[in-house]
């Protein structure tokens, strides 16, 4: 019997992963937690409790009390916000991970840990096209440095203590249930919401900035495939590259215009342009596909169709 702890269940990834894991493991076995209140569908469908992952004592008590066997640690300060408060972001991103790794090391019942890495682990010196799994990694953002350091710690805990921690280098994630906050790839969510709500959007990246993106259902299925894989199928305990599609703001704009012809985008790059410019254009993820038996399903056209449809429903109420 598995009992799963989700840290950051009110966030963009956590809210959707919680619902999927509840379907698989039973509502009562997936314990959603966050430092802030969660949406009603999380609170109404199973256990939810406020939990601050920075409080290591509370964390370990929670894990023991609820006989937790798997931890998904999804709380983080994203790339744009991290540049505004570098030391705080470093402290939150690193100390929260260390608290989770230490808890998993100390509590024998915890068999598996998931922690998200990111394309932000790559830097300006990394090959931009089809970025390989193993390559030059010299991130120059606080967020990227914290993710790369986190990857090294995950691998260390696996090698040294046998903590079965698994990770994915998520690309930008596009979703309509919970909006992200403070990231560089957030434009690819905002653009859809603003298209439906206002038929206009001011984009904080330049129109030809190409970045790897993925529709949330693919990210959820990749995560579940990775966590379900047998231990000897997992070769990388630092973080697997995964890829959906690569896209620019102008390409998303053109796709949205097929549904909302009057949509207008203005381009006003801010400090996040430099962050985006340091990240890959596209990702080679053949290891994730062969080791985790996973395949993405959604491209830009299908993602756009569903985003417009679902956000329009929300707008109507
Ligand atoms: N989507 C994240 C960000 O933009 C990167 O992992 O910060």
Boltz pocket constraint, residues with backbone or C-beta under 6 A from the ligand:
constraints:
  - pocket:
      binder: B
      contacts: [[A, 78], [A, 79], [A, 80], [A, 117], [A, 118], [A, 119], [A, 120], [A, 143], [A, 170], [A, 171], [A, 172], [A, 173], [A, 182], [A, 183], [A, 184], [A, 185], [A, 186]]
      max_distance: 6.0
